[in-house]
Amino acid sequence: MPNTSIDQEQHLQFKWSIPLPSEQYLNYRIVIYFFSDGLWIPIKYCQLSKAIEIYRRAAFETAKELLVFPVDLDPNIF
């Protein structure tokens, strides 16, 4: 019988990730948001390709997480 607590611990060590979008979407206009004090704050409008670059730099340099949303979606509403 497998030890489920060890299996669960090993599973929790892996970060969940979303695959990068295909090349056809890299020029889409998006908004980069930062979450602070219970609100999503838009910090930059740019193309998705630039947002990916900014996200990687922010994760490496500041250990902060940025989220990307389409321009017509306001995460403060849902």
Secondary structure, 3 states (H helix, E strand, C coil): CCCHHHHHHHHHCCCCCCCCCCHHHCCCEEEEEEEECCEEEEEEEEEHHHHHHHHHHHHHHCCCCCEEEECCCCCCCC
